[in-house]
Amino acid sequence: MSTAIARLAQSSAVHVLFAFLTMGGWAIFANRGHAMPAPLLAGLVQGGLSASITLVLKRVIETLAARFGGLPALIAPPVIAGLISASLLTAVHMISGTPEIVETIALPLSVATFYAAIYNYTLWRSKRC
């Protein structure tokens, strides 16, 4: 991999922009059966939320992982992060009037929680060794 591509792959700005575009696009797709501007608003809201979650999720998992020991250190951080993300996504989409909330948040929440679980596992495993 070239150094330019490697730098892009490690860039927080690229990750945030990717989250905004992909999950915002998903939200537009999930709400496609509704009249405009509902799908567009859902996409902008979800894009912004996904970008924000992407920016802070790694740090949240690291902070939570440091506060627990043993088996709770493996389970609690991704569960807590997932519950916070689900609550935030649901509340903001309810406030913004997103028509298809469950469909809109299903993919972004799954991706964020999966990432949290995998990243937390790597932290937990390295702490044990």
NUZA-137902 format. One record per residue: residue in three letters; z negated, x negated, y negated of N, C-alpha, C, CB in turn. Coordinates in pm, 1 decimal. Each point is the difference from the previous one (the first is absolute). Last residue first. Glycine has a CB too. Layout:
+-----+----------+----------+----------+----------+----------+----------+----------+----------+----------+----------+----------+----------+
! res !     n.pz !     n.px !     n.py !    ca.pz !    ca.px !    ca.py !     c.pz !     c.px !     c.py !    cb.pz !    cb.px !    cb.py !
+-----+----------+----------+----------+----------+----------+----------+----------+----------+----------+----------+----------+----------+
! ALA !        Z !        X !        Y !        Z !        X !        Y !        Z !        X !        Y !        Z !        X !        Y !
...
+-----+----------+----------+----------+----------+----------+----------+----------+----------+----------+----------+----------+----------+
END
This chain:
+-----+----------+----------+----------+----------+----------+----------+----------+----------+----------+----------+----------+----------+
! res !     n.pz !     n.px !     n.py !    ca.pz !    ca.px !    ca.py !     c.pz !     c.px !     c.py !    cb.pz !    cb.px !    cb.py !
+-----+----------+----------+----------+----------+----------+----------+----------+----------+----------+----------+----------+----------+
! CYS !  -2848.7 !    267.3 !   1042.4 !     33.3 !   -130.1 !     62.1 !    -67.7 !   -114.0 !    -64.7 !    213.5 !     89.9 !     61.6 !
! ARG !   -250.0 !    369.9 !   -218.4 !    -63.6 !    -15.5 !    131.7 !     20.7 !   -138.2 !     58.2 !     32.7 !    241.6 !     38.2 !
! LYS !    181.2 !   -109.8 !   -442.9 !   -143.9 !    -11.5 !    -24.7 !    -76.2 !    -24.6 !    131.0 !     23.5 !    152.2 !   -200.2 !
! SER !    442.0 !    -63.3 !    210.0 !    -24.2 !   -134.9 !    -52.6 !   -148.5 !    -23.0 !    -29.3 !    231.0 !      0.2 !    -98.3 !
! ARG !    -96.0 !    429.5 !    245.7 !     22.9 !    -99.3 !    105.5 !    -28.8 !   -141.4 !    -50.3 !    173.5 !    150.4 !    101.9 !
! TRP !   -191.9 !    203.2 !   -413.9 !   -108.9 !     13.6 !     97.7 !     11.4 !   -106.7 !    108.2 !    -10.2 !    247.2 !    -44.3 !
! LEU !    360.3 !   -209.4 !   -271.4 !   -121.7 !    -51.6 !    -62.9 !   -116.8 !     -1.2 !     99.1 !     80.6 !     85.5 !   -222.8 !
! THR !    320.7 !    109.4 !    363.4 !     18.0 !   -145.4 !    -12.7 !   -121.9 !    -64.0 !    -66.0 !    249.3 !     32.0 !    -15.5 !
! TYR !   -242.4 !    436.4 !     51.4 !    -15.0 !    -62.2 !    131.9 !     15.6 !   -151.7 !     -9.5 !     87.5 !    209.6 !    108.5 !
! ASN !     -4.3 !     46.3 !   -493.5 !   -142.5 !     -9.6 !     28.4 !    -24.7 !    -64.1 !    136.2 !    -39.9 !    202.3 !   -141.9 !
! TYR !    482.0 !   -113.0 !     21.7 !    -53.2 !   -107.3 !    -83.1 !   -149.7 !    -18.6 !     26.9 !    174.5 !     48.6 !   -176.5 !
! ILE !     35.6 !    309.2 !    396.7 !     52.8 !   -128.4 !     47.8 !    -58.2 !   -115.7 !    -79.9 !    211.8 !    113.6 !     71.2 !
! ALA !   -325.1 !    326.2 !   -208.2 !    -53.8 !    -28.3 !    133.2 !     46.0 !   -136.5 !     50.8 !     -3.9 !    245.9 !     47.8 !
! ALA !    178.9 !    -86.0 !   -457.6 !   -142.9 !    -28.7 !    -13.7 !    -60.3 !    -37.7 !    134.8 !    -13.7 !    158.9 !   -194.1 !
! TYR !    461.9 !    -13.1 !    189.0 !    -13.3 !   -131.8 !    -61.7 !   -147.0 !    -39.8 !     -9.5 !    211.9 !     38.6 !   -130.2 !
! PHE !   -128.6 !    393.0 !    273.7 !     42.7 !    -95.2 !    102.1 !    -12.0 !   -142.5 !    -52.2 !    156.4 !    171.4 !     96.4 !
! THR !   -235.8 !    173.5 !   -398.9 !   -109.3 !     -8.8 !     96.2 !     33.8 !    -97.8 !    112.2 !    -65.0 !    236.1 !    -54.2 !
! ALA !    397.1 !   -144.0 !   -270.4 !   -114.5 !    -67.4 !    -63.0 !   -114.7 !    -18.8 !     99.1 !     65.9 !     98.9 !   -220.8 !
! VAL !    314.2 !    147.0 !    363.6 !     34.2 !   -140.5 !    -22.6 !   -119.1 !    -76.0 !    -56.8 !    239.4 !     64.3 !    -38.0 !
! SER !   -285.9 !    401.0 !     91.4 !     11.3 !    -66.7 !    130.0 !     27.7 !   -148.7 !    -15.8 !     82.7 !    213.3 !     99.2 !
! LEU !    -81.5 !     56.0 !   -484.0 !   -135.4 !    -15.4 !     51.4 !      0.1 !    -71.0 !    134.8 !    -67.9 !    207.1 !   -122.4 !
! PRO !    486.2 !    -98.3 !    -75.8 !    -71.3 !   -104.4 !    -75.0 !   -142.1 !    -24.3 !     51.1 !    136.6 !     61.4 !   -197.7 !
! LEU !    115.4 !    290.9 !    410.4 !     55.3 !   -134.2 !     22.1 !    -74.4 !   -106.9 !    -80.1 !    222.3 !    104.8 !     43.3 !
! ALA !   -360.3 !    351.9 !   -103.0 !     -9.6 !    -41.5 !    140.6 !     48.7 !   -143.2 !     22.8 !     31.3 !    238.2 !     64.4 !
! ILE !    -32.4 !     40.7 !   -484.5 !    -94.6 !   -110.4 !     19.2 !     -4.4 !    -53.2 !    142.7 !   -132.9 !     97.3 !   -182.5 !
! THR !    431.3 !    266.0 !     49.2 !     14.9 !   -106.6 !    -98.9 !    -89.4 !   -118.9 !     31.0 !     58.4 !    171.5 !   -169.9 !
! GLU !    -83.8 !    231.0 !    424.1 !    120.9 !    -73.4 !     31.5 !     17.2 !   -120.6 !    -93.1 !    104.2 !    212.8 !     83.7 !
! VAL !   -464.5 !     74.5 !   -172.5 !    -18.8 !    -63.9 !    131.2 !    121.2 !    -84.6 !     35.8 !   -146.1 !    190.6 !     73.7 !
! ILE !    168.7 !     67.3 !   -477.2 !    -95.8 !   -110.4 !     -5.6 !    -11.7 !    -72.3 !    134.3 !   -125.2 !    124.2 !   -177.3 !
! GLU !    474.0 !    190.3 !    -84.0 !    -18.4 !    -35.2 !    141.5 !    -94.7 !   -119.8 !     11.1 !    231.9 !     87.8 !     56.8 !
! PRO !   -139.5 !     96.4 !   -497.4 !      8.7 !    115.1 !     91.5 !    -34.8 !    -33.7 !    146.2 !    174.7 !     91.3 !   -151.7 !
! THR !   -368.2 !   -306.9 !   -321.8 !     95.7 !    -33.6 !    105.8 !      5.1 !    114.4 !    100.9 !    -43.8 !   -248.6 !    -30.6 !
! GLY !   -223.8 !    190.1 !   -400.1 !     77.3 !    115.1 !     45.4 !    106.7 !    -31.0 !    103.0 !    -43.2 !     95.0 !   -218.5 !
! SER !   -318.6 !   -365.8 !    -18.0 !    136.0 !     -7.3 !    -54.6 !     89.7 !    114.2 !     47.6 !    -26.5 !   -246.4 !    -10.1 !
! ILE !   -425.9 !    205.1 !    164.8 !     -3.9 !     11.2 !   -146.0 !    141.3 !      3.1 !    -58.5 !   -221.0 !   -120.0 !     -2.0 !
! MET !    176.0 !     40.9 !    463.4 !    -41.9 !    137.7 !    -31.9 !      3.0 !     22.4 !   -151.2 !   -145.5 !      6.2 !    207.1 !
! HIS !    227.6 !   -439.7 !    -51.9 !    114.7 !     87.6 !     25.7 !    -35.4 !    146.5 !    -25.5 !     84.7 !   -164.3 !    169.9 !
! VAL !   -428.3 !   -153.9 !   -211.4 !    100.2 !    -20.6 !   -105.6 !    122.2 !     88.7 !     22.0 !    -79.3 !   -236.5 !    -27.3 !
! ALA !   -266.7 !    247.1 !    356.5 !    -46.1 !     50.2 !   -129.5 !    106.8 !    -13.3 !   -107.8 !   -232.2 !    -60.5 !     65.0 !
! THR !    319.9 !   -120.4 !    367.9 !     -8.2 !    145.9 !      2.6 !    -37.1 !     55.4 !   -137.5 !    -65.2 !     -9.6 !    242.2 !
! LEU !     67.4 !   -461.8 !   -184.6 !    135.2 !     55.7 !      9.0 !     -2.4 !    152.5 !     -6.5 !     70.3 !   -198.3 !    136.1 !
! LEU !   -487.8 !    -23.0 !   -120.8 !     70.3 !    -26.4 !   -125.2 !    139.3 !     62.9 !      0.6 !   -129.0 !   -213.8 !    -24.9 !
! SER !   -123.0 !    233.7 !    422.6 !    -62.4 !     81.6 !   -105.1 !     74.5 !    -14.6 !   -132.3 !   -222.1 !    -24.8 !    114.1 !
! ALA !    356.7 !   -247.4 !    245.0 !     32.5 !    140.0 !     27.0 !    -56.3 !     91.2 !   -108.9 !      1.9 !    -49.4 !    246.2 !
! SER !   -114.2 !   -411.4 !   -263.1 !    141.7 !     22.0 !    -29.8 !     38.2 !    146.3 !     18.8 !     49.5 !   -235.2 !     70.0 !
! ILE !   -483.3 !    109.8 !     53.8 !     15.0 !     -7.5 !   -145.3 !    144.7 !     27.0 !    -39.3 !   -189.8 !   -165.1 !    -13.4 !
! LEU !     99.9 !    137.1 !    470.0 !    -60.0 !    121.0 !    -57.3 !     12.2 !      2.1 !   -152.5 !   -159.7 !      8.1 !    193.1 !
! GLY !    306.9 !   -395.4 !     37.3 !     84.9 !    115.2 !     31.8 !    -52.8 !    129.2 !    -60.0 !     65.5 !   -113.7 !    209.9 !
! ALA !   -325.5 !   -281.1 !   -246.0 !    120.2 !    -10.9 !    -82.8 !     93.1 !    119.5 !     22.9 !    -19.0 !   -251.2 !      7.3 !
! ILE !   -359.8 !    221.9 !    268.3 !    -39.1 !     26.8 !   -139.4 !    121.9 !     -4.3 !    -91.2 !   -227.7 !    -97.9 !     43.2 !
! VAL !    298.7 !    -24.4 !    400.8 !    -34.9 !    142.4 !     -6.3 !    -36.1 !     38.4 !   -143.6 !    -82.0 !     -6.1 !    239.8 !
! PRO !    168.6 !   -450.1 !   -141.2 !    122.5 !     81.2 !     -6.2 !    -28.6 !    149.7 !     -5.4 !    116.5 !   -179.7 !    125.2 !
! PRO !   -504.8 !   -114.2 !   -111.3 !     88.5 !    -21.0 !   -115.3 !    130.0 !     81.2 !      1.4 !    -95.7 !   -225.1 !     -9.9 !
! ALA !   -233.4 !    253.0 !    389.6 !    -32.2 !     63.3 !   -128.5 !    100.3 !    -27.3 !   -112.6 !   -234.8 !    -18.3 !     68.6 !
! ILE !    257.2 !   -180.0 !    393.6 !     33.7 !    141.7 !    -13.9 !    -14.6 !     52.9 !   -142.1 !    -71.5 !     28.1 !    233.5 !
! LEU !    -31.7 !   -486.2 !    -97.1 !    134.4 !     28.7 !     50.3 !     43.2 !    142.4 !    -35.2 !    -37.9 !   -162.9 !    187.1 !
! ALA !   -397.7 !     10.6 !   -287.0 !     93.7 !    -74.5 !    -84.8 !    144.7 !     22.5 !     43.8 !   -177.7 !   -172.3 !    -40.5 !
! PRO !   -185.5 !    350.5 !    299.1 !     26.0 !     76.0 !   -123.4 !     96.9 !    -70.9 !    -95.3 !   -227.7 !     97.0 !     23.1 !
! LEU !     89.9 !   -326.5 !    377.2 !     98.3 !    106.4 !     21.5 !     22.0 !     86.6 !   -124.4 !    -66.0 !      1.1 !    239.8 !
! GLY !   -163.6 !   -446.6 !   -370.2 !     19.4 !     51.6 !    135.3 !    109.1 !    104.0 !      8.4 !   -236.5 !    -45.9 !     42.9 !
! GLY !     44.9 !      0.0 !   -525.3 !     -1.1 !    -98.5 !    105.6 !     24.2 !     66.9 !    134.4 !   -156.0 !   -143.3 !   -133.6 !
! PHE !    238.8 !    226.9 !   -449.0 !    -37.1 !     46.1 !    133.2 !      0.5 !   -115.9 !     98.1 !     94.5 !    226.4 !    -50.6 !
! ARG !     34.5 !   -268.6 !   -413.6 !   -126.6 !     73.8 !     -5.1 !    -49.9 !     46.3 !    137.3 !     65.3 !     73.3 !   -227.2 !
! ALA !    360.2 !   -298.1 !    132.2 !   -109.1 !    -94.5 !    -25.4 !   -136.6 !     68.6 !      4.2 !    156.2 !   -136.3 !   -139.7 !
! ALA !    245.2 !    389.5 !    177.1 !    -17.8 !    -82.1 !    120.9 !   -116.1 !    -96.9 !    -15.9 !    244.6 !     19.2 !     47.6 !
! LEU !   -109.0 !    244.3 !   -420.8 !    -70.7 !     78.4 !    101.6 !    -27.2 !    -82.4 !    125.1 !    107.8 !    206.9 !    -88.7 !
! THR !    145.9 !   -410.3 !   -252.0 !   -135.4 !     28.9 !    -48.5 !    -80.5 !     75.7 !    104.4 !     86.1 !      4.9 !   -234.8 !
! GLU !    371.2 !    -85.6 !    322.4 !    -76.0 !   -126.1 !      1.2 !   -144.8 !     22.7 !    -42.7 !    211.2 !   -126.4 !    -50.1 !
! ILE !     84.4 !    490.8 !     21.1 !    -27.6 !    -33.2 !    140.4 !    -81.6 !   -128.3 !      7.9 !    213.6 !    113.4 !     72.5 !
! VAL !    -65.5 !     11.4 !   -497.5 !   -100.4 !     95.2 !     48.7 !    -38.3 !    -32.2 !    143.8 !     90.8 !    177.0 !   -153.8 !
! ARG !    263.5 !   -421.2 !    -41.5 !   -129.4 !    -39.2 !    -56.4 !   -112.8 !     91.6 !     49.3 !    119.1 !    -89.0 !   -202.8 !
! LYS !    322.9 !    198.4 !    323.6 !    -38.1 !   -127.6 !     61.3 !   -138.4 !    -41.9 !    -47.7 !    242.1 !    -68.0 !     14.7 !
! LEU !    -45.1 !    454.5 !   -214.6 !    -45.2 !     19.1 !    138.0 !    -46.9 !   -129.1 !     65.8 !    157.8 !    189.5 !     16.3 !
! VAL !     42.0 !   -110.9 !   -477.1 !   -143.9 !    -19.1 !     20.0 !    -45.9 !      2.9 !    146.0 !    -27.7 !    101.7 !   -221.1 !
! LEU !    498.3 !    -56.7 !     66.6 !    -57.8 !   -104.7 !    -82.0 !   -147.2 !    -27.4 !     34.4 !    159.8 !     64.6 !   -180.2 !
! THR !     79.5 !    294.8 !    381.3 !     49.2 !   -129.2 !     49.0 !    -66.4 !   -115.1 !    -74.1 !    218.9 !    106.2 !     58.9 !
! ILE !   -301.7 !    328.1 !   -211.0 !    -70.5 !    -25.1 !    126.2 !     41.7 !   -134.7 !     57.4 !    -13.6 !    247.6 !     44.8 !
! SER !    242.5 !   -102.7 !   -428.0 !   -140.1 !    -31.4 !    -30.1 !    -78.7 !    -33.8 !    125.9 !     12.6 !    151.0 !   -197.8 !
! ALA !    432.2 !     -4.8 !    245.9 !     -1.5 !   -130.2 !    -67.5 !   -143.4 !    -43.4 !    -27.9 !    224.3 !     49.0 !   -103.8 !
! SER !   -161.5 !    379.0 !    275.0 !     26.1 !   -101.8 !    101.7 !     -0.5 !   -139.1 !    -60.1 !    133.8 !    165.4 !    128.8 !
! LEU !   -178.1 !    202.5 !   -422.7 !   -117.4 !    -13.0 !     86.4 !     20.0 !   -109.7 !    104.5 !    -50.1 !    243.2 !    -35.3 !
! GLY !    416.0 !   -137.9 !   -242.0 !   -108.1 !    -61.5 !    -76.0 !   -125.5 !    -21.1 !     82.0 !     93.1 !    104.8 !   -201.2 !
! GLY !    263.8 !    127.4 !    399.6 !     38.7 !   -138.3 !    -26.4 !   -108.7 !    -74.0 !    -75.2 !    238.6 !     69.1 !     -3.5 !
! GLN !   -290.1 !    392.0 !     70.4 !    -23.3 !    -77.0 !    122.6 !     37.6 !   -145.5 !    -18.7 !     41.1 !    204.9 !    135.1 !
! VAL !     43.2 !     81.7 !   -497.9 !   -143.8 !     -3.9 !     27.4 !    -27.5 !    -86.5 !    122.7 !    -28.4 !    229.6 !   -101.6 !
! LEU !    476.6 !   -148.0 !     -4.8 !    -61.1 !    -86.7 !   -100.5 !   -149.8 !    -15.1 !     23.5 !    175.4 !     70.0 !   -163.5 !
! GLY !     60.1 !    228.9 !    441.7 !     42.1 !   -138.4 !     22.6 !    -61.6 !    -96.9 !    -98.3 !    210.8 !     86.6 !     90.8 !
! ALA !   -279.5 !    376.6 !   -147.5 !    -72.9 !    -45.9 !    119.2 !     34.6 !   -145.9 !     29.4 !     -1.3 !    235.3 !     93.5 !
! LEU !    242.0 !    -30.7 !   -435.8 !   -138.6 !    -21.9 !    -41.4 !    -83.0 !    -50.2 !    117.4 !     22.0 !    179.7 !   -174.4 !
! LEU !    418.1 !    -55.7 !    269.1 !     -2.1 !   -119.8 !    -83.1 !   -141.5 !    -33.5 !    -45.6 !    232.6 !     51.5 !    -75.4 !
! PRO !   -155.2 !    352.5 !    317.3 !     15.8 !   -119.0 !     84.2 !     -7.3 !   -130.6 !    -79.4 !    139.4 !    137.4 !    152.9 !
! ALA !   -172.2 !    272.1 !   -405.4 !   -111.9 !    -20.6 !     93.0 !     19.2 !   -122.2 !     90.3 !    -37.8 !    246.0 !     -4.3 !
! PRO !    312.7 !    -29.1 !   -377.7 !    -31.0 !   -141.2 !     14.6 !   -110.5 !    -29.7 !    100.9 !     72.0 !    -25.5 !   -232.7 !
! MET !    277.1 !    313.6 !    379.1 !    -34.6 !   -108.0 !    -91.9 !    -79.9 !     59.6 !   -114.8 !    207.6 !   -133.5 !     62.3 !
! ALA !   -221.8 !    383.6 !    411.1 !     82.8 !    -17.6 !   -120.1 !    -48.9 !   -119.3 !    -81.3 !     47.2 !    247.2 !     -5.5 !
! HIS !   -117.8 !   -235.2 !    542.8 !    -49.6 !     68.5 !   -119.7 !     89.0 !    -32.6 !   -118.8 !   -235.3 !     -7.2 !     89.1 !
! GLY !    273.2 !   -186.8 !    356.2 !     28.4 !    143.0 !      9.6 !    -45.0 !     79.8 !   -120.8 !    -19.8 !    -24.2 !    242.3 !
! ARG !    -61.0 !   -456.7 !   -170.8 !    139.9 !     28.6 !    -33.3 !     33.3 !    149.0 !      2.6 !     57.4 !   -221.9 !     93.1 !
! ASN !   -466.8 !    -78.1 !    -12.9 !     -2.8 !    118.9 !    -85.0 !    139.0 !     48.8 !    -37.8 !   -217.8 !    -77.1 !    -87.2 !
! ALA !    140.6 !   -313.8 !    357.2 !    -93.3 !     97.0 !     58.8 !     -2.5 !    131.3 !    -78.5 !   -138.7 !   -190.8 !     84.4 !
! PHE !    397.4 !   -180.8 !   -248.9 !     57.3 !     56.1 !    122.0 !    -88.8 !    109.9 !     58.2 !    110.4 !   -220.0 !     45.3 !
! ILE !   -276.1 !    -19.8 !   -409.1 !    114.4 !     81.3 !    -44.0 !     63.5 !     67.7 !    120.2 !     41.4 !   -154.5 !   -195.2 !
! ALA !   -376.6 !   -149.0 !    287.9 !    -55.7 !    122.0 !    -58.6 !    110.8 !     91.9 !    -52.3 !   -208.1 !   -127.0 !    -61.3 !
! TRP !    327.1 !   -300.9 !    228.4 !    -45.9 !     87.1 !    108.4 !    -50.8 !    132.6 !    -56.4 !    -60.1 !   -201.9 !    138.8 !
! GLY !    171.1 !   -132.6 !   -443.9 !    119.6 !     59.1 !     61.1 !    -34.5 !     94.0 !    113.7 !    126.8 !   -202.7 !    -62.9 !
! GLY !   -471.6 !    -43.5 !   -126.9 !     46.8 !     99.4 !    -96.7 !    123.9 !     71.1 !     51.3 !    -94.6 !   -136.8 !   -186.3 !
! MET !    -63.6 !   -216.7 !    436.3 !    -87.2 !    116.9 !     17.3 !     29.4 !    108.1 !   -103.5 !   -176.3 !   -149.7 !     94.3 !
! THR !    431.9 !   -255.6 !   -111.6 !     10.8 !     60.3 !    133.3 !    -84.8 !    126.0 !     13.7 !     43.7 !   -226.6 !     92.3 !
! LEU !    -48.0 !    -20.7 !   -508.9 !    132.3 !     53.5 !     31.6 !      5.1 !     70.0 !    135.7 !     96.7 !   -181.0 !   -138.7 !
! PHE !   -503.4 !    -32.2 !     -5.3 !     36.8 !    106.7 !    -92.7 !    131.5 !     65.2 !     42.3 !   -120.2 !   -119.9 !   -185.7 !
! ALA !    -22.5 !   -259.9 !    422.4 !    -83.1 !    117.3 !     31.3 !     38.2 !    117.8 !    -89.1 !   -188.4 !   -151.1 !     71.8 !
! PHE !    396.1 !   -259.3 !   -163.4 !     47.6 !     52.8 !    128.0 !    -77.6 !    126.1 !     38.0 !     64.4 !   -232.6 !     73.1 !
! LEU !   -209.8 !     -4.5 !   -449.5 !    126.7 !     67.7 !    -27.2 !     57.4 !     62.6 !    127.1 !     43.5 !   -160.9 !   -187.8 !
! VAL !   -428.8 !   -102.3 !    235.1 !    -32.0 !    120.2 !    -77.2 !    126.9 !     79.8 !    -29.1 !   -198.2 !   -117.3 !   -103.0 !
! HIS !    246.3 !   -300.7 !    311.8 !    -67.3 !     93.6 !     90.7 !    -28.0 !    132.6 !    -70.1 !   -103.4 !   -193.4 !    122.8 !
! VAL !    275.5 !   -156.7 !   -382.2 !    102.5 !     49.2 !     92.2 !    -60.1 !    102.6 !     96.2 !    123.4 !   -219.9 !    -17.2 !
! ALA !   -416.1 !     -3.4 !   -274.4 !     87.0 !     90.3 !    -75.4 !    108.3 !     59.8 !     89.6 !    -43.9 !   -133.9 !   -207.5 !
! SER !   -241.9 !   -201.2 !    378.9 !    -68.3 !    129.5 !    -11.0 !     87.4 !    101.3 !    -72.5 !   -221.6 !   -117.1 !     -0.9 !
! SER !    411.9 !   -310.1 !    281.7 !    -27.7 !     48.8 !   -134.2 !    -67.8 !    137.0 !      3.0 !    196.6 !   -129.9 !    -83.8 !
! GLN !    -10.7 !   -145.4 !    455.0 !   -142.6 !    -16.4 !    -27.5 !    -40.9 !     57.6 !   -134.3 !      4.1 !   -203.0 !    139.7 !
! ALA !    451.1 !    204.5 !     11.9 !    -76.1 !     66.9 !    105.4 !   -149.5 !     -8.0 !    -23.3 !    182.9 !    -51.8 !    157.7 !
! LEU !    115.0 !   -183.3 !   -446.3 !     11.2 !    144.5 !    -19.7 !    -85.1 !     75.6 !    101.2 !    231.4 !    -31.2 !    -90.6 !
! ARG !   -200.2 !   -431.8 !    141.8 !    -78.7 !     33.5 !   -120.1 !      4.5 !    149.1 !    -28.4 !     47.2 !   -226.8 !    -93.7 !
! ALA !    224.0 !     66.5 !    442.2 !   -141.0 !     -9.8 !     37.4 !    -89.9 !     34.3 !   -118.0 !     57.5 !   -174.8 !    169.7 !
! ILE !    402.3 !    144.7 !   -247.1 !    -30.7 !    120.9 !     77.0 !   -146.6 !     -0.5 !     41.8 !    238.1 !     11.1 !     82.8 !
! ALA !    -85.8 !   -393.1 !   -298.4 !      9.6 !    112.5 !    -93.1 !    -36.2 !    131.3 !     70.1 !    178.5 !   -122.6 !   -129.7 !
! THR !   -147.1 !   -278.6 !    383.4 !   -122.3 !      5.7 !    -79.9 !      1.9 !    116.3 !    -98.5 !    -21.5 !   -247.1 !     23.4 !
! SER !    292.2 !    287.4 !    442.1 !      5.9 !    -82.1 !   -120.9 !   -127.4 !     16.9 !    -81.3 !    250.6 !     19.7 !     -3.7 !
! MET !   -212.9 !     18.3 !    542.8 !      0.0 !     84.9 !   -117.0 !      0.0 !    -89.5 !   -123.3 !   -122.0 !    186.1 !    123.5 !
+-----+----------+----------+----------+----------+----------+----------+----------+----------+----------+----------+----------+----------+
END
